Amino acid sequence: MRTTHGGVFDALIEAAGRFGPSKPILEDQDRKPLTYRDLIRASFALGRRIASRTKPGEHVGLLLPTSVGAVVTFFALQAFARVPTMLNFTSGPRNLKGAIEVAGVKTVLTSRRFIAQARLEELMAGLEGVCSLVYLEDVRKTIGPLDRLYALAAGAAPRRFRKLVNPDDIGVILFTSGSFAAPRGVVLSQGNLVSNARQVASHIELDPDWVFFNPLPVFHSFGLTGGVLTPILNGLKAFEYPSPLHAKIIPGLVRETQASVLLTTDTFLGQYMRAGEPGDLKGLTFAVCGAEKVREDTHRAFAELAGAPVIEGYGATEAGPVIAVNHPSDNRPGTVGQLVPGVEARLEPVDGITGGGRLHVRGPNIMAGYLNDNSGALEAPPGGWHDTGDIVSIDADGYVRLLGRAKRFAKIGGEMISLSAVEDLAAALWPDRWRAAVSVPDHRKGERLVLVLEGGPVQGQTLLAHAQSVGAPEIAVPRKIIAVPAPVLLGTGKTDYAAVQRIAQADG
């Protein structure tokens, strides 16, 4: 695995030299592809204007959809040693304001076109007085002949013009998904980002002729590292799409762009398979799924429809995010693959759970630390070890199997019950319906299980009968099933367990 003496922008320059400055490397739905040379020049032109409004090392907010504009802005900040702070516009006004404050963001870069299309005017109005909003349309209007001349010169000798950073300098500030609690600020270093992109390339042989199709948000680590940095820094073209929710549009675009790799989640992939036309996904070499467990039905349906495998991976924002991923040539459904090169793991015993332990990881991709919610100070992981909070097993071949989150176990009558296993039970019975299992307090048993299920109401006895037929313990069967009209998801595609918990508790 190669290392870099600089950071993300130096890795971009290195990739341009390795794969050729004229290689098309970035495109979005506007269908105006950029080469490495175009991307580097655009980064210098835009970055020079942004630099005139900000200071070196300043944390600058990015509130943008997944697009060429977002990628250029990210690299523009890198070129001038500003710190991109990726803001989740789906997290709600409270979490958004909290993120801006804890990261010390004074300036947020956004787009009028995006704000109008996403109908975020009220959200933006709520940021008045919290930070300064700068619209990229206005910044671009200020780019004049001198800026373009500067960009031409910088594009010809980028190492002379870019601001030098060290691998330990901050590369980006991201925020955890908030699946279970309020999002936390995660500081990833320059070295973390470059290392994780290269760890993936060392783990899976990437073909420079492949096209990555990324509809995942760049404010999430899977969308940023998986959908932007991994392809671009390794010579593969990245096609960026602004939302994973457009199930009727994405399958056709996958075919039209001749995409090789689709980044998605189990939930979204199921929607694409149902909404697409025959053959839309046939050209894919594989799909990469993360953020949630991939169902057996998804593996089977995708193999039949696309003639390709679903490669399940596992990660965390704190790890850049990729910790483990399956191999296309040795794909083992039911696991999340082997640890990527450079990652060490240790398992700590958990009372009541056998056959697995709580996973701690260490490596070049592990975060510099969390931002303290009160002071904004950096809290580094002790000894470089990150506690993932996940219960896993690792087999003799090094393949990792997720058993559940530590907080995703319920204690029913003294027995530890995996809420993920409860969801698997429901998925086998209702494979096309989103589901989430949680536990709520119970005065007799300590806790009791509740299943929240997409679609119309069902009888609890149906699930109990199924459980009995497959030999599942009766104690692991929820007696309460709450129907909801649509999946309860975060903007990243993950289940919003905090919201599910509220639904379960409100229903009594």
C-alpha positions in Angstrom: 0.0 0.0 0.0 1.5 3.3 -1.1 1.8 6.2 1.3 1.8 9.9 0.6 3.9 12.6 2.2 1.2 15.2 1.7 -2.6 14.8 1.8 -5.7 14.4 -0.3 -4.8 17.0 -2.9 -1.3 15.6 -3.4 -2.9 12.1 -3.9 -5.1 13.7 -6.6 -2.0 15.1 -8.3 -0.3 11.8 -8.0 -3.3 10.0 -9.6 -3.4 12.5 -12.5 0.3 11.7 -13.1 -0.3 8.0 -12.9 -3.4 7.7 -15.0 -3.0 10.7 -17.3 -4.2 14.3 -16.9 -6.6 13.9 -19.8 -8.4 10.8 -18.4 -12.1 11.6 -17.7 -12.6 11.1 -14.0 -15.8 12.9 -12.8 -19.3 13.4 -14.1 -22.9 14.0 -12.8 -26.4 14.3 -14.2 -25.4 17.5 -16.1 -23.3 15.1 -18.3 -20.3 17.4 -18.6 -17.4 15.1 -17.7 -14.2 16.5 -16.1 -10.7 15.1 -16.6 -8.0 15.1 -14.0 -6.6 18.3 -15.5 -10.1 19.9 -15.5 -10.7 18.9 -11.9 -7.3 20.3 -10.7 -7.7 23.6 -12.6 -11.3 24.0 -11.4 -10.2 23.4 -7.8 -7.5 26.1 -8.0 -9.9 28.6 -9.7 -12.7 28.1 -7.2 -10.4 27.6 -4.3 -8.6 30.9 -4.9 -11.9 32.8 -4.5 -12.9 30.8 -1.4 -9.5 31.4 0.1 -10.0 35.2 -0.2 -13.0 34.8 2.2 -11.5 32.3 4.6 -8.3 31.6 6.6 -5.8 28.7 6.3 -7.0 25.8 8.5 -10.5 27.3 8.8 -13.4 24.8 9.1 -15.6 25.6 6.1 -19.0 24.1 5.9 -20.2 22.3 2.8 -24.0 22.0 2.4 -24.3 20.5 -1.1 -25.8 17.5 -2.8 -23.7 14.7 -4.4 -22.5 16.3 -7.6 -19.5 17.5 -9.6 -19.9 20.9 -7.8 -19.6 19.3 -4.4 -16.5 17.3 -5.4 -14.8 20.4 -7.0 -15.6 22.4 -3.9 -14.2 19.7 -1.6 -10.9 19.6 -3.6 -10.8 23.4 -3.9 -10.7 23.6 -0.1 -8.0 20.9 0.1 -5.9 22.8 -2.4 -5.8 25.9 -0.1 -5.6 24.0 3.2 -9.1 24.8 4.4 -11.0 22.0 6.2 -14.2 20.8 4.5 -16.9 20.3 7.1 -19.6 18.1 5.6 -23.1 19.2 6.7 -26.0 16.8 6.7 -29.0 18.9 5.4 -31.4 16.0 6.2 -30.5 15.9 10.0 -32.9 18.7 11.0 -32.3 22.3 12.1 -31.2 21.4 15.6 -28.6 18.8 14.6 -27.4 21.1 11.7 -26.9 24.1 14.0 -25.2 21.9 16.6 -22.8 20.6 14.0 -21.9 24.1 12.8 -21.3 25.3 16.3 -19.3 22.3 17.6 -17.1 22.5 14.5 -16.6 26.2 14.8 -17.9 26.8 11.3 -18.2 30.5 10.3 -18.8 30.1 6.6 -21.1 27.6 4.8 -20.8 27.0 1.1 -24.0 26.1 -0.6 -26.0 26.6 -3.8 -29.2 28.6 -4.6 -30.2 26.0 -7.2 -29.8 23.2 -4.7 -31.7 25.1 -1.9 -34.6 25.7 -4.3 -34.7 22.2 -5.7 -34.5 20.6 -2.2 -36.9 23.2 -0.7 -34.5 24.0 2.1 -35.4 27.7 2.3 -36.8 27.4 5.8 -33.7 25.5 7.0 -31.4 28.1 5.6 -33.4 30.9 7.2 -32.8 29.2 10.5 -29.1 29.5 10.0 -29.1 33.3 9.9 -26.9 34.6 12.7 -25.3 31.2 13.2 -23.0 31.4 10.2 -22.4 33.2 6.9 -24.0 31.6 3.9 -22.0 31.8 0.7 -23.6 30.7 -2.6 -21.3 29.1 -5.1 -23.2 30.8 -8.0 -22.1 34.1 -6.6 -18.5 32.9 -6.0 -18.2 31.7 -9.6 -19.3 35.1 -10.9 -16.3 36.6 -9.3 -13.8 34.3 -11.0 -12.1 36.6 -13.5 -9.3 36.4 -16.1 -6.6 36.5 -13.4 -8.1 33.6 -11.6 -8.3 31.6 -14.8 -4.7 32.5 -15.7 -3.7 31.4 -12.1 -5.6 28.1 -12.6 -3.9 27.4 -15.9 -0.5 28.0 -14.3 -1.4 26.0 -11.2 -2.8 23.2 -13.3 0.6 22.9 -15.1 2.6 22.8 -11.8 0.1 21.9 -9.1 2.6 21.0 -6.4 4.1 24.5 -6.6 0.7 26.2 -6.1 -1.2 23.9 -3.6 -0.8 24.6 0.1 1.3 21.9 1.7 -0.3 19.9 4.4 0.9 17.0 6.5 -0.8 13.5 6.8 -1.7 14.4 10.4 -3.5 17.6 9.5 -7.3 17.6 9.4 -8.6 16.3 6.1 -12.4 16.6 6.8 -14.9 16.8 9.5 -17.9 14.5 9.2 -20.8 13.7 11.5 -22.0 10.3 12.6 -25.3 9.2 11.1 -27.3 9.6 14.4 -29.0 6.2 14.0 -29.3 5.9 17.8 -28.4 9.3 19.3 -27.4 12.8 18.3 -24.6 12.9 15.6 -21.0 13.3 16.8 -18.3 15.3 15.0 -15.6 13.1 13.6 -12.2 14.4 12.6 -10.5 12.4 9.9 -6.9 13.4 9.0 -5.5 13.8 5.5 -3.7 10.5 6.1 -6.9 8.8 7.2 -8.7 9.6 4.0 -5.8 8.7 1.6 -5.1 5.5 3.5 -8.7 4.3 3.4 -9.0 4.9 -0.4 -5.7 3.0 -0.9 -6.7 0.2 1.6 -9.7 -0.5 -0.6 -7.6 -0.6 -3.7 -5.2 -3.0 -2.0 -8.0 -5.2 -0.9 -10.0 -5.3 -4.2 -8.3 -5.1 -7.6 -9.8 -2.0 -9.1 -10.0 -1.7 -12.9 -9.3 1.9 -14.2 -11.9 1.3 -16.9 -14.6 0.9 -14.3 -17.2 3.6 -13.6 -18.4 4.0 -10.0 -22.0 5.2 -9.7 -22.5 7.0 -6.4 -26.0 8.2 -5.4 -25.1 8.4 -1.7 -24.6 11.7 0.1 -21.1 13.1 0.4 -21.9 14.3 3.9 -21.7 10.6 4.8 -18.3 8.8 4.9 -19.5 5.9 2.6 -20.5 8.5 -0.1 -17.4 10.6 0.3 -14.7 7.9 0.6 -16.5 5.2 -1.3 -18.1 7.3 -4.0 -15.5 10.1 -4.5 -12.0 9.5 -3.1 -11.7 5.7 -3.8 -12.5 5.9 -7.5 -10.8 9.3 -8.2 -7.6 8.6 -6.3 -7.3 5.2 -7.9 -8.0 6.1 -11.6 -11.7 5.2 -11.9 -14.4 7.5 -13.2 -16.9 8.6 -10.5 -20.5 9.4 -11.6 -22.2 11.4 -8.8 -26.0 11.5 -8.4 -27.7 13.8 -5.9 -30.1 11.4 -4.1 -30.5 7.6 -3.6 -34.3 8.1 -3.3 -34.9 8.4 -7.1 -35.6 4.7 -7.7 -37.3 5.3 -11.0 -34.4 7.3 -12.4 -31.2 5.6 -11.1 -31.5 2.2 -12.8 -31.7 3.8 -16.2 -28.8 6.1 -15.5 -26.7 3.1 -14.3 -27.3 1.6 -17.8 -26.8 4.9 -19.6 -23.5 5.7 -17.9 -22.2 2.1 -18.3 -21.5 2.0 -14.6 -19.5 -1.0 -13.3 -19.9 -0.5 -9.6 -23.0 0.7 -7.8 -22.7 2.0 -4.2 -25.9 1.6 -2.3 -27.7 0.0 0.6 -29.9 -3.1 0.8 -33.1 -1.0 1.1 -32.2 1.2 -1.9 -31.0 -1.7 -4.1 -34.3 -3.5 -3.5 -36.1 -0.4 -4.7 -33.9 -0.1 -7.8 -34.4 -3.7 -8.8 -38.2 -3.3 -8.5 -38.4 0.0 -10.3 -35.9 -0.5 -13.1 -36.4 -1.8 -16.6 -35.1 -5.2 -17.6 -31.4 -5.0 -18.3 -30.8 -1.7 -16.5 -28.5 -3.2 -13.9 -27.1 -5.9 -16.2 -23.9 -4.1 -17.0 -22.7 -3.9 -13.4 -19.7 -5.8 -12.3 -20.9 -5.8 -8.7 -22.9 -3.6 -6.3 -21.3 -2.6 -3.0 -23.8 -2.4 0.0 -23.1 -1.0 3.4 -24.9 0.8 6.2 -27.3 -2.1 6.8 -27.3 -5.9 6.6 -27.9 -7.3 3.1 -30.7 -9.9 3.0 -30.4 -13.3 1.4 -33.2 -12.4 -0.9 -31.3 -9.3 -2.1 -28.2 -11.4 -2.9 -30.4 -13.9 -4.8 -32.5 -11.4 -6.7 -29.5 -9.2 -7.8 -27.6 -12.3 -9.0 -30.6 -13.3 -11.1 -31.4 -9.8 -12.4 -27.8 -8.4 -13.0 -25.8 -11.6 -13.2 -23.4 -10.0 -10.6 -22.8 -10.3 -6.9 -23.7 -7.9 -4.1 -20.4 -7.2 -2.2 -21.3 -6.4 1.4 -18.9 -4.3 3.4 -18.7 -2.8 6.9 -17.4 0.5 8.2 -17.8 3.4 10.5 -17.4 7.1 10.1 -14.6 6.9 12.6 -12.7 4.5 10.3 -12.9 6.6 7.2 -15.2 4.4 6.8 -14.1 1.1 5.4 -13.1 -1.5 8.0 -13.9 -4.7 6.1 -15.4 -5.7 2.7 -15.9 -8.9 0.7 -14.0 -9.8 -2.4 -15.7 -10.0 -5.8 -13.8 -13.2 -6.4 -14.4 -14.7 -2.9 -17.7 -13.2 -1.9 -19.2 -14.8 1.2 -22.8 -13.7 1.8 -23.7 -13.4 5.4 -20.3 -11.8 6.2 -19.0 -8.4 5.6 -15.7 -9.8 4.3 -12.2 -9.5 5.6 -10.5 -6.6 7.3 -8.8 -4.2 4.8 -5.0 -4.2 4.9 -3.5 -2.3 7.8 -6.5 -2.7 10.2 -5.9 -4.5 13.5 -8.8 -5.9 15.4 -9.4 -7.1 18.9 -12.6 -8.6 20.4 -13.6 -8.0 24.0 -16.0 -10.4 25.7 -19.6 -9.3 26.3 -21.7 -10.8 29.2 -24.4 -13.0 27.9 -23.1 -13.3 24.4 -21.1 -16.3 23.1 -19.4 -16.8 19.8 -18.4 -13.2 19.4 -17.1 -10.1 21.1 -17.2 -6.3 21.0 -15.0 -5.1 18.1 -12.2 -2.6 18.6 -10.1 -1.5 15.5 -6.8 0.3 15.0 -5.1 1.4 11.8 -4.0 4.2 9.5 -7.7 5.0 8.6 -8.9 5.4 12.2 -10.0 8.9 13.1 -7.9 11.6 14.7 -10.7 11.9 17.2 -14.2 13.2 18.1 -15.0 16.9 18.6 -16.0 17.5 22.2 -19.7 18.5 22.0 -19.1 21.4 24.5 -15.7 22.7 23.8 -15.0 21.5 20.2 -11.7 20.1 21.5 -10.3 16.9 19.9 -10.8 13.7 21.8 -8.4 11.1 20.4 -9.2 7.4 20.6 -7.2 5.8 23.5 -4.1 4.2 22.1 -5.5 4.6 18.6 -8.2 2.0 19.2 -11.8 2.8 18.2 -14.6 0.9 20.0 -17.1 0.2 17.2 -19.8 -0.8 19.5 -20.5 -3.8 17.3 -20.6 -7.4 18.3 -18.9 -9.6 15.7 -17.3 -12.9 15.1 -14.2 -13.5 12.9 -13.7 -17.0 11.4 -10.5 -18.8 10.6 -10.2 -17.2 7.2 -10.6 -13.7 8.7 -14.2 -13.1 7.5 -16.2 -10.9 9.8 -19.8 -11.6 10.7 -21.9 -8.9 12.3 -23.9 -10.2 15.2 -25.4 -6.9 16.1 -24.7 -3.6 17.9 -23.9 -3.8 21.5 -26.9 -1.5 22.1 -28.9 -3.7 19.7 -29.4 -6.5 22.2 -32.4 -6.8 24.5 -32.5 -8.6 27.8 -35.7 -10.6 27.9 -36.3 -12.7 31.0 -32.5 -12.8 31.6 -31.7 -13.9 28.0 -29.8 -11.7 25.6 -31.7 -11.4 22.3 -30.2 -9.9 19.2 -32.5 -7.3 17.7 -30.8 -7.8 14.3 -31.8 -11.5 14.5 -35.4 -10.5 15.2 -35.3 -8.3 12.0 -33.9 -11.3 10.1 -36.8 -13.4 11.3 -39.2 -10.8 10.0 -37.3 -10.4 6.7 -37.6 -14.1 5.9 -41.4 -13.8 6.3 -41.9 -10.4 4.6 -38.8 -10.0 2.3 -40.1 -6.9 0.5 -41.1 -4.9 3.5 -38.7 -2.7 5.5 -38.6 -3.6 9.2 -36.9 -2.5 12.4 -36.9 -4.2 15.8 -36.4 -2.3 19.1 -37.0 -3.0 22.8 -39.1 -1.0 25.3 -39.2 -1.3 29.1 -41.5 -4.0 30.5 -42.3 -4.2 34.3 -42.4 -8.0 34.3 -39.5 -9.1 31.9 -37.4 -6.0 32.0 -37.7 -5.4 28.3 -40.1 -6.5 25.5 -39.7 -6.5 21.8 -41.5 -4.4 19.3 -41.3 -4.8 15.5 -42.0 -1.7 13.3 -43.0 -3.0 9.8 -43.6 -1.1 6.5 -47.0 -1.7 4.9 -50.4 -2.8 6.2 -51.1 -4.4 9.6 -50.3 -8.1 10.2 -51.1 -10.5 13.0 -48.4 -11.2 15.5 -49.4 -14.9 15.4 -48.1 -15.0 11.8 -44.6 -14.2 13.0 -44.8 -16.6 15.9 -45.9 -19.5 13.6 -43.0 -18.7 11.3 -40.5 -18.6 14.2 -41.8 -22.0 15.4 -41.4 -23.5 11.9 -37.7 -22.5 11.7 -36.9 -23.4 15.3 -36.4 -19.8 16.5 -37.0 -19.3 20.2 -40.4 -18.0 21.2 -38.7 -15.4 23.4 -37.2 -13.7 20.3 -40.6 -13.1 18.7 -42.2 -9.6 19.1 -45.8 -9.7 20.2 -46.3 -6.1 19.2 -46.1 -5.3 15.5 -46.6 -1.6 14.4 -47.4 -0.9 10.8 -45.9 2.3 9.2 -46.6 3.5 5.7 -42.9 3.9 4.6 -39.4 3.0 5.8 -38.1 5.2 8.7 -34.7 6.2 7.3 -32.0 8.8 7.8 -30.7 10.7 4.7 -27.9 8.2 4.5 -30.2 5.3 4.0 -29.7 3.8 7.4 -32.6 3.0 9.6 -33.4 5.9 12.0 -33.5 3.8 15.2 -34.0 6.8 17.3 -37.2 7.6 15.5 -38.3 3.9 15.5 -37.8 3.9 19.3 -40.1 6.9 19.6 -42.7 5.2 17.5 -42.6 2.1 19.6 -42.8 4.0 22.9 -45.6 6.3 21.7 -47.7 3.3 20.7 -47.4 1.9 24.3 
